[in-house]
């Protein structure tokens, strides 16, 4: 049985963010998703991956990093999408909220970050070394978290499409700055969004295995 809370509201500072929290019965851990710019809790790719996690008794929180007003402003001005520190603070706030929620306060947490959201996830993981047990980056930009990479202690899996050549190099450079356990997996034939047949399924399976190993 899956216990689901729809439309959870997460107060963080002066804003309230909306999300969907799913906690399967007997869940040992929960993964917070940090989406990339222009995306939201409704990201079909993240929802697809989340279903894999739920099937393996891993809880998930998909939530918006920005309010509706901020999102509209960002579309016009791009003011927020590269404000990685703000996005990281939102992720930290959501983690602290989960730490107090009766359904999740006794389980361990991981982060799944996509694109710029991966940088926010790595910064948040560096700032919460005792709370975050593992990180997965999908087509991520860890270079945008450069100042924090040496402080990350959570085992980190970096997944990049084989055709996403610029991002592959950025991930390789970022790995050199990380002292935590880390692994870079290049998925052959995949572009940045892993839209090719079967590629997102590979992402989901690799990510599920990573979290099952560390969310204990």
C-alpha positions as a Markdown table, in Angstrom:
| # | Residue | x | y | z |
|---|---|---|---|---|
| 1 | Unk | 0.0 | 0.0 | 0.0 |
| 2 | Unk | 1.2 | 3.5 | -0.9 |
| 3 | Unk | 0.4 | 6.3 | 1.5 |
| 4 | Unk | 0.1 | 9.5 | -0.6 |
| 5 | Unk | -0.3 | 13.1 | 0.4 |
| 6 | Unk | -1.3 | 15.2 | -2.5 |
| 7 | Unk | -0.8 | 19.0 | -2.6 |
| 8 | Unk | 1.4 | 19.2 | 0.5 |
| 9 | Unk | 2.3 | 22.8 | 1.3 |
| 10 | Unk | 5.9 | 23.4 | 2.5 |
| 11 | Unk | 6.5 | 26.7 | 4.3 |
| 12 | Unk | 10.0 | 28.0 | 3.8 |
| 13 | Unk | 10.9 | 31.4 | 5.1 |
| 14 | Unk | 8.4 | 33.9 | 3.6 |
| 15 | Unk | 7.1 | 31.5 | 0.9 |
| 16 | Unk | 5.0 | 28.4 | 0.7 |
| 17 | Unk | 5.9 | 25.8 | -1.9 |
| 18 | Unk | 3.7 | 23.1 | -3.3 |
| 19 | Unk | 4.6 | 19.5 | -3.7 |
| 20 | Unk | 3.5 | 15.8 | -3.7 |
| 21 | Unk | 4.8 | 13.5 | -1.0 |
| 22 | Unk | 4.5 | 9.7 | -1.5 |
| 23 | Unk | 5.6 | 7.4 | 1.3 |
| 24 | Unk | 5.2 | 3.7 | 0.6 |
| 25 | Unk | 4.4 | 1.4 | 3.5 |
| 26 | Unk | 7.7 | 0.3 | 5.1 |
| 27 | Unk | 9.8 | 3.0 | 3.3 |
| 28 | Unk | 13.4 | 3.1 | 4.6 |
| 29 | Unk | 14.2 | 6.4 | 2.9 |
| 30 | Unk | 12.8 | 9.3 | 0.9 |
| 31 | Unk | 14.2 | 11.2 | -2.1 |
| 32 | Unk | 13.7 | 14.9 | -2.6 |
| 33 | Unk | 13.6 | 15.9 | -6.3 |
| 34 | Unk | 15.3 | 19.2 | -7.4 |
| 35 | Unk | 14.1 | 20.0 | -10.9 |
| 36 | Unk | 15.9 | 22.1 | -13.5 |
| 37 | Unk | 14.9 | 25.5 | -14.7 |
| 38 | Unk | 11.6 | 25.8 | -16.5 |
| 39 | Unk | 10.4 | 22.6 | -14.8 |
| 40 | Unk | 8.2 | 21.8 | -11.8 |
| 41 | Unk | 6.8 | 19.1 | -9.6 |
| 42 | Unk | 4.9 | 18.0 | -12.7 |
| 43 | Unk | 8.0 | 17.1 | -14.7 |
| 44 | Unk | 7.1 | 13.9 | -16.5 |
| 45 | Unk | 10.7 | 12.7 | -16.4 |
| 46 | Unk | 10.9 | 13.1 | -12.6 |
| 47 | Unk | 7.5 | 11.6 | -12.1 |
| 48 | Unk | 8.6 | 8.6 | -14.2 |
| 49 | Unk | 11.7 | 8.1 | -12.0 |
| 50 | Unk | 9.7 | 8.6 | -8.8 |
| 51 | Unk | 7.4 | 5.7 | -9.7 |
| 52 | Unk | 10.5 | 3.4 | -9.9 |
| 53 | Unk | 11.5 | 4.6 | -6.5 |
| 54 | Unk | 8.0 | 4.1 | -5.0 |
| 55 | Unk | 7.9 | 0.6 | -6.4 |
| 56 | Unk | 11.1 | -0.2 | -4.4 |
| 57 | Unk | 9.7 | 1.3 | -1.2 |
| 58 | Unk | 11.5 | 4.6 | -1.5 |
| 59 | Unk | 9.5 | 7.6 | -0.6 |
| 60 | Unk | 9.5 | 10.7 | -2.9 |
| 61 | Unk | 8.9 | 14.4 | -2.6 |
| 62 | Unk | 8.4 | 16.2 | -5.9 |
| 63 | Unk | 7.9 | 19.9 | -5.2 |
| 64 | Unk | 8.3 | 23.3 | -6.8 |
| 65 | Unk | 11.5 | 25.2 | -6.0 |
| 66 | Unk | 9.8 | 28.5 | -7.0 |
| 67 | Unk | 6.4 | 30.0 | -6.2 |
| 68 | Unk | 4.0 | 30.6 | -9.2 |
| 69 | Unk | 4.9 | 34.3 | -9.1 |
| 70 | Unk | 8.6 | 33.6 | -9.1 |
| 71 | Unk | 8.2 | 31.1 | -11.9 |
| 72 | Unk | 6.3 | 33.7 | -14.1 |
| 73 | Unk | 9.0 | 36.3 | -13.3 |
| 74 | Unk | 11.7 | 33.8 | -14.2 |
| 75 | Unk | 10.1 | 33.0 | -17.6 |
| 76 | Unk | 10.4 | 36.7 | -18.4 |
| 77 | Unk | 13.7 | 37.6 | -16.8 |
| 78 | Unk | 15.5 | 34.3 | -16.1 |
| 79 | Unk | 16.2 | 35.8 | -12.6 |
| 80 | Unk | 15.8 | 32.7 | -10.6 |
| 81 | Unk | 17.0 | 29.7 | -12.7 |
| 82 | Unk | 20.7 | 30.2 | -12.1 |
| 83 | Unk | 20.2 | 31.5 | -8.5 |
| 84 | Unk | 21.5 | 28.1 | -7.3 |
| 85 | Unk | 22.0 | 29.3 | -3.7 |
| 86 | Unk | 18.3 | 30.2 | -3.4 |
| 87 | Unk | 17.3 | 26.9 | -4.9 |
| 88 | Unk | 19.6 | 25.1 | -2.5 |
| 89 | Unk | 18.0 | 27.0 | 0.5 |
| 90 | Unk | 14.6 | 25.9 | -0.7 |
| 91 | Unk | 15.8 | 22.3 | -0.9 |
| 92 | Unk | 17.2 | 22.6 | 2.6 |
| 93 | Unk | 13.9 | 24.0 | 3.9 |
| 94 | Unk | 12.0 | 21.1 | 2.4 |
| 95 | Unk | 14.4 | 18.7 | 4.0 |
| 96 | Unk | 13.9 | 20.3 | 7.4 |
| 97 | Unk | 10.1 | 20.1 | 6.8 |
| 98 | Unk | 10.3 | 16.4 | 6.1 |
| 99 | Unk | 12.4 | 15.9 | 9.2 |
| 100 | Unk | 9.4 | 17.1 | 11.2 |
| 101 | Unk | 6.7 | 15.3 | 9.3 |
| 102 | Unk | 5.4 | 12.3 | 11.2 |
| 103 | Unk | 5.5 | 10.1 | 8.1 |
| 104 | Unk | 9.2 | 10.8 | 7.3 |
| 105 | Unk | 11.0 | 12.1 | 10.4 |
| 106 | Unk | 12.5 | 8.7 | 11.2 |
| 107 | Unk | 13.8 | 7.8 | 7.7 |
| 108 | Unk | 16.9 | 8.8 | 5.8 |
| 109 | Unk | 16.9 | 11.2 | 2.8 |
| 110 | Unk | 18.5 | 11.5 | -0.6 |
| 111 | Unk | 18.5 | 14.0 | -3.4 |
| 112 | Unk | 17.8 | 13.5 | -7.1 |
| 113 | Unk | 18.7 | 16.6 | -9.0 |
| 114 | Unk | 18.3 | 17.4 | -12.7 |
| 115 | Unk | 20.2 | 20.0 | -14.7 |
| 116 | Unk | 20.6 | 23.1 | -12.5 |
| 117 | Unk | 18.7 | 21.3 | -9.8 |
| 118 | Unk | 21.6 | 18.9 | -9.4 |
| 119 | Unk | 23.8 | 21.9 | -8.4 |
| 120 | Unk | 21.3 | 22.9 | -5.8 |
| 121 | Unk | 21.2 | 19.3 | -4.5 |
| 122 | Unk | 24.9 | 19.2 | -4.1 |
| 123 | Unk | 25.1 | 22.5 | -2.2 |
| 124 | Unk | 22.2 | 21.4 | 0.1 |
| 125 | Unk | 24.0 | 18.0 | 0.6 |
| 126 | Unk | 27.2 | 19.8 | 1.5 |
| 127 | Unk | 25.3 | 22.0 | 4.1 |
| 128 | Unk | 23.4 | 19.0 | 5.5 |
| 129 | Unk | 26.1 | 16.4 | 5.8 |
| 130 | Unk | 24.3 | 14.5 | 8.6 |
| 131 | Unk | 20.9 | 14.4 | 6.8 |
| 132 | Unk | 21.6 | 13.4 | 3.2 |
| 133 | Unk | 22.7 | 9.8 | 2.6 |
| 134 | Unk | 23.1 | 9.9 | -1.2 |
| 135 | Unk | 22.8 | 12.1 | -4.2 |
| 136 | Unk | 22.0 | 11.3 | -7.9 |
| 137 | Unk | 22.5 | 13.9 | -10.6 |
| 138 | Unk | 20.7 | 13.5 | -14.0 |
| 139 | Unk | 22.2 | 15.5 | -16.8 |
| 140 | Unk | 23.4 | 17.8 | -14.0 |
| 141 | Unk | 25.5 | 20.9 | -13.8 |
| 142 | Unk | 27.6 | 20.1 | -10.7 |
| 143 | Unk | 30.1 | 22.8 | -11.9 |
| 144 | Unk | 27.5 | 25.4 | -10.7 |
| 145 | Unk | 28.2 | 24.1 | -7.1 |
| 146 | Unk | 31.9 | 24.2 | -7.5 |
| 147 | Unk | 32.6 | 25.9 | -4.1 |
| 148 | Unk | 30.8 | 23.2 | -2.2 |
| 149 | Unk | 31.9 | 20.1 | -4.0 |
| 150 | Unk | 34.8 | 19.3 | -1.7 |
| 151 | Unk | 32.4 | 19.5 | 1.3 |
| 152 | Unk | 29.9 | 16.9 | -0.1 |
| 153 | Unk | 30.1 | 13.7 | 2.0 |
| 154 | Unk | 27.1 | 11.9 | 0.5 |
| 155 | Unk | 27.9 | 9.2 | -2.1 |
| 156 | Unk | 27.1 | 10.8 | -5.5 |
| 157 | Unk | 26.1 | 9.2 | -8.8 |
| 158 | Unk | 26.4 | 11.4 | -11.9 |
| 159 | Unk | 24.4 | 10.3 | -14.9 |
| 160 | Unk | 25.0 | 12.0 | -18.2 |
| 161 | Unk | 23.9 | 11.2 | -21.8 |
| 162 | Unk | 26.6 | 10.0 | -24.1 |
| 163 | Unk | 25.7 | 12.6 | -26.7 |
| 164 | Unk | 25.7 | 15.4 | -24.1 |
| 165 | Unk | 29.4 | 16.1 | -24.6 |
| 166 | Unk | 29.7 | 19.5 | -22.9 |
| 167 | Unk | 28.0 | 18.3 | -19.8 |
| 168 | Unk | 30.1 | 15.1 | -19.7 |
| 169 | Unk | 33.2 | 17.3 | -19.5 |
| 170 | Unk | 31.7 | 19.5 | -16.8 |
| 171 | Unk | 30.8 | 16.4 | -14.7 |
| 172 | Unk | 34.3 | 15.0 | -15.1 |
| 173 | Unk | 35.8 | 18.3 | -13.9 |
| 174 | Unk | 33.4 | 18.4 | -11.0 |
| 175 | Unk | 34.3 | 14.9 | -9.9 |
| 176 | Unk | 37.9 | 15.9 | -9.5 |
| 177 | Unk | 36.9 | 18.3 | -6.8 |
| 178 | Unk | 34.8 | 15.8 | -4.9 |
| 179 | Unk | 36.3 | 13.6 | -2.1 |
| 180 | Unk | 33.1 | 11.7 | -1.4 |
| 181 | Unk | 32.4 | 8.4 | -3.0 |
| 182 | Unk | 31.4 | 9.2 | -6.5 |
| 183 | Unk | 30.6 | 7.5 | -9.8 |
| 184 | Unk | 30.1 | 8.9 | -13.3 |
| 185 | Unk | 27.9 | 6.8 | -15.6 |
| 186 | Unk | 27.6 | 7.9 | -19.3 |
| 187 | Unk | 24.5 | 6.4 | -20.9 |
| 188 | Unk | 25.3 | 5.7 | -24.6 |
| 189 | Unk | 23.1 | 7.3 | -27.2 |
| 190 | Unk | 21.3 | 9.6 | -24.8 |
| 191 | Unk | 21.0 | 13.4 | -25.2 |
| 192 | Unk | 20.6 | 15.9 | -22.3 |
| 193 | Unk | 17.0 | 15.0 | -21.5 |
| 194 | Unk | 17.3 | 11.2 | -22.0 |
| 195 | Unk | 14.3 | 11.4 | -24.4 |
| 196 | Unk | 15.5 | 8.4 | -26.5 |
| 197 | Unk | 13.6 | 5.1 | -26.1 |
| 198 | Unk | 14.7 | 3.2 | -23.0 |
| 199 | Unk | 17.2 | 5.8 | -21.8 |
| 200 | Unk | 15.1 | 7.3 | -19.0 |
| 201 | Unk | 14.4 | 3.8 | -17.8 |
| 202 | Unk | 18.2 | 3.2 | -17.5 |
| 203 | Unk | 18.4 | 6.4 | -15.5 |
| 204 | Unk | 15.6 | 5.2 | -13.2 |
| 205 | Unk | 17.1 | 1.8 | -12.7 |
| 206 | Unk | 20.6 | 3.1 | -12.0 |
| 207 | Unk | 19.2 | 5.7 | -9.6 |
| 208 | Unk | 17.0 | 3.2 | -7.8 |
| 209 | Unk | 20.0 | 0.9 | -7.2 |
| 210 | Unk | 22.1 | 3.7 | -5.9 |
| 211 | Unk | 19.5 | 4.8 | -3.4 |
| 212 | Unk | 18.7 | 1.3 | -2.3 |
| 213 | Unk | 22.4 | 0.9 | -1.5 |
| 214 | Unk | 22.7 | 4.0 | 0.6 |
| 215 | Unk | 19.3 | 4.9 | 2.1 |
| 216 | Unk | 19.5 | 2.5 | 5.0 |
